[in-house]
């Protein structure tokens, strides 16, 4: 894990990435996916809570034991040289005191940022805006105490729950985003919002960094840049794509008995090289 001064530098660098062209932020689920993302030239990496949970044998939704999640995040951080932001869903804690402890542990393993959401699991009502904001403030105070400018990406699940781009939901989403920024968030993440007009309106209303999810059916990066979006993360897109390719390849193998369709730009030597110790 990076030493304190190096972690501080990475966190500052990560925050600065939110001020330029849209930060395209792929989400990794293990050390190998993180290394492939870094090797592809991306400037930073986020984790996907769902992907990490699945890779460890658990369903998404804070079902993975915290200590297992923390170890997985640490392995991702240690595997790469670029900043890493950790997705911790709702914080794996019901109290602010517990969330403070989780934040301290995340900083101790070298994360530069984190996602925290106002959702409380499938079917449960969202946290109140005041409750969610209080928790963001607790994270910010913890980061300040540690001397690390942790980049807080506050996710609101308003549109995820609405299931569409209904303009009637916009005022609540905007109100929550404002509250989370006031509480200490650096960036807000209205997951589920895909309408370019509403995205543009949110960016204009807030004047602060906005993160949207990059997936099939979303506006392209050029349009999101024109709308003023600061950050685009892939969420579960990459892990589902990878597992889909694996499933298709295995299905073809069972039908044809041929291995010829397993073509890939990677070979053993390339992947082995990703984990080779640096030359001294």
C-alpha positions in Angstrom: 0.0 0.0 0.0 1.2 3.6 -0.6 2.9 5.5 2.2 1.1 8.5 3.6 2.7 11.1 1.5 2.3 9.0 -1.6 -1.4 8.4 -0.8 -1.9 12.2 -0.2 -0.3 12.8 -3.6 -2.5 10.3 -5.4 -5.6 11.6 -3.7 -4.8 15.2 -4.8 -4.0 13.9 -8.3 -7.3 12.0 -8.4 -9.3 15.1 -7.3 -7.6 17.2 -10.0 -8.8 14.6 -12.6 -12.4 15.8 -11.9 -11.6 19.3 -13.2 -10.5 18.5 -16.7 -12.0 16.5 -19.5 -14.4 13.8 -18.3 -12.6 11.2 -16.2 -13.3 7.8 -17.7 -13.2 5.5 -14.8 -13.4 1.7 -15.4 -14.4 -0.4 -12.4 -12.3 -3.4 -11.4 -13.3 -6.4 -9.4 -9.9 -8.0 -8.6 -6.2 -7.4 -9.0 -6.1 -8.9 -12.6 -8.9 -6.7 -13.9 -7.2 -3.7 -12.2 -3.9 -4.4 -13.9 -5.5 -4.8 -17.3 -7.3 -1.4 -16.8 -4.0 0.3 -15.8 -2.2 -1.4 -18.7 -4.8 0.0 -21.1 -3.8 3.5 -20.1 -6.5 4.7 -17.8 -5.5 7.3 -15.2 -7.5 5.9 -12.3 -9.5 2.9 -11.3 -12.7 2.4 -9.2 -13.9 -0.8 -7.8 -17.3 -2.3 -8.5 -19.0 -3.5 -5.3 -21.1 -6.0 -7.3 -18.1 -7.3 -9.2 -16.0 -7.7 -6.1 -18.8 -9.4 -4.2 -19.4 -11.8 -7.1 -15.7 -12.6 -7.4 -15.7 -13.5 -3.7 -18.8 -15.7 -3.9 -21.4 -13.4 -2.6 -24.4 -11.6 -4.0 -24.3 -7.8 -4.3 -25.9 -5.6 -1.6 -23.4 -5.6 1.4 -23.6 -9.4 1.7 -19.8 -9.8 1.5 -18.2 -9.7 4.9 -16.4 -6.4 5.4 -13.0 -7.9 6.1 -13.1 -9.9 2.9 -14.1 -6.8 0.9 -11.3 -4.8 2.6 -8.7 -7.4 1.7 -9.9 -7.4 -1.9 -9.7 -3.6 -2.2 -6.2 -3.7 -0.7 -5.1 -6.2 -3.3 -6.4 -3.9 -6.0 -4.6 -0.9 -4.6 -1.4 -2.8 -4.2 -1.5 -4.1 -7.8 -1.5 -0.7 -9.5 0.2 2.6 -9.4 -2.8 4.8 -10.2 -5.4 6.2 -7.8 -8.1 3.7 -6.7 -11.6 4.7 -5.5 -13.5 2.1 -3.5 -17.2 1.4 -3.9 -18.6 0.7 -0.4 -22.3 0.8 -1.2 -24.1 2.3 1.8 -21.0 2.1 4.0 -21.4 -1.3 5.6 -22.4 0.4 8.7 -25.6 1.7 10.4 -24.0 4.3 12.6 -21.7 7.2 11.8 -19.2 5.9 14.4 -19.0 2.6 12.5 -18.6 4.4 9.2 -15.7 6.4 10.6 -14.0 3.2 11.4 -14.6 1.8 7.9 -13.2 5.0 6.4 -10.1 4.8 8.6 -9.5 1.2 7.4 -10.0 2.2 3.8 -7.4 5.0 4.1 -5.1 2.6 5.8 -5.1 0.3 2.8 -4.4 3.2 0.4 -7.7 4.2 -1.3 -7.9 7.7 -2.7 -11.6 8.0 -2.9 -14.8 6.2 -2.1 -18.4 5.9 -3.3 -21.1 6.0 -0.7 -24.8 5.8 -1.5 -28.1 6.8 0.1 -29.6 3.4 -0.8 -30.2 0.8 1.9 -30.5 -2.4 0.0 -33.0 -3.8 -2.4 -36.5 -2.7 -1.7 -35.6 -0.7 1.4 -36.4 3.1 1.5 -33.6 5.5 0.8 -31.9 7.1 3.7 -33.2 10.6 4.4 -31.1 13.3 2.8 -30.2 14.5 6.3 -29.0 11.1 7.4 -27.0 10.5 4.2 -25.5 14.0 4.5 -24.5 13.4 8.1 -22.7 10.2 7.1 -20.8 12.1 4.3 -19.7 14.7 6.8 -18.4 11.9 9.1 -16.3 10.5 6.2 -15.0 14.0 5.3 -14.0 14.7 8.9 -12.2 11.3 9.1 -10.3 12.0 5.9 -9.3 15.5 7.1 -8.1 14.1 10.4 -6.0 11.5 8.5 -4.6 14.3 6.3 -5.8 12.6 3.1 -8.0 14.6 0.7 -10.2 11.5 0.1 -12.4 12.1 -3.0 -16.0 11.4 -1.9 -18.4 10.4 -4.7 -21.9 10.6 -3.2 -24.3 8.4 -5.0 -28.1 9.0 -4.9 -30.4 6.2 -5.9 -33.4 8.4 -6.6 -33.4 7.7 -10.3 -32.3 4.1 -9.8 -35.5 3.5 -7.8 -37.7 5.6 -10.2 -36.6 3.3 -13.0 -36.8 6.0 -15.7 -35.8 9.5 -16.5 -39.1 11.1 -15.2 -38.5 14.9 -14.9 -40.8 14.9 -11.8 -38.1 13.1 -9.8 -35.5 15.7 -10.7 -36.2 18.2 -7.8 -35.6 15.5 -5.2 -32.5 14.3 -6.9 -31.1 17.9 -7.2 -31.9 18.6 -3.5 -30.1 15.5 -2.4 -27.0 16.3 -4.6 -26.9 19.8 -3.1 -27.1 18.5 0.4 -24.4 15.9 -0.2 -22.0 18.5 -1.7 -22.6 20.8 1.3 -21.9 17.9 3.6 -18.4 17.4 2.0 -18.8 15.4 -1.2 -16.5 16.3 -4.1 -18.7 14.7 -6.7 -22.3 13.4 -7.0 -23.5 10.3 -8.8 -27.2 10.2 -9.8 -27.1 6.5 -10.8 -29.8 5.6 -13.2 -30.1 9.0 -14.8 -29.4 8.7 -18.6 -31.4 11.5 -20.2 -28.8 14.0 -21.6 -31.1 17.0 -21.2 -31.6 16.2 -17.5 -27.9 15.5 -17.0 -27.0 18.8 -18.6 -29.6 20.5 -16.4 -28.1 18.9 -13.3 -24.5 20.0 -14.2 -25.7 23.5 -14.8 -27.7 23.7 -11.5 -24.9 22.3 -9.4 -21.8 23.8 -10.9 -19.9 20.9 -9.3 -18.5 17.5 -10.6 -21.2 15.0 -11.7 -20.5 11.3 -12.2 -22.7 9.3 -14.5 -22.7 5.6 -15.3 -21.2 4.5 -18.7 -23.2 1.6 -20.1 -25.0 0.5 -23.2 -27.8 3.0 -24.0 -26.1 6.0 -22.4 -25.0 9.1 -24.3 -21.5 8.8 -25.7 -18.5 10.4 -24.1 -18.4 13.3 -26.5 -22.0 14.2 -25.7 -21.4 13.8 -21.9 -18.4 16.1 -22.2 -20.5 18.7 -24.0 -23.0 18.4 -21.2 -20.2 19.2 -18.6 -20.0 15.8 -17.0 -16.8 15.4 -14.9 -16.7 11.6 -14.5 -18.0 8.5 -16.2 -17.7 5.2 -14.4 -18.5 1.8 -15.9 -20.0 0.3 -12.7 -20.8 -3.4 -13.6 -20.5 -2.9 -17.3 -17.0 -4.3 -17.6 -17.4 -7.3 -15.3 -20.7 -8.3 -17.0 -19.0 -7.9 -20.4 -16.1 -10.1 -19.4 -18.3 -12.8 -17.9 -20.6 -12.7 -20.9 -17.7 -13.3 -23.2 -16.6 -16.2 -21.0 -20.1 -17.7 -21.0 -20.4 -17.4 -24.8 -17.0 -19.0 -25.3 -17.8 -21.9 -23.1 -21.2 -22.4 -24.7 -19.5 -22.5 -28.1 -17.0 -25.0 -26.8 -19.7 -27.3 -25.6 -21.5 -27.2 -29.0 -18.5 -27.3 -31.4 -15.8 -29.0 -29.4 -13.4 -26.5 -31.0 -11.0 -24.2 -29.1 -10.3 -21.9 -32.1 -12.8 -19.3 -31.0 -10.8 -18.5 -27.9 -8.9 -15.8 -29.7 -7.7 -12.9 -27.5 -5.2 -10.1 -27.6 -3.8 -11.5 -24.4 -1.5 -14.4 -23.9 0.2 -16.0 -20.9 3.4 -13.9 -21.3 1.5 -10.6 -21.4 -0.6 -11.3 -18.3 2.5 -12.7 -16.5 4.3 -9.5 -17.3 1.6 -7.4 -15.7 2.6 -8.9 -12.3 6.4 -9.0 -12.9 8.3 -7.1 -10.1 9.6 -3.7 -11.3 13.2 -3.5 -12.4 15.4 -1.8 -9.8 
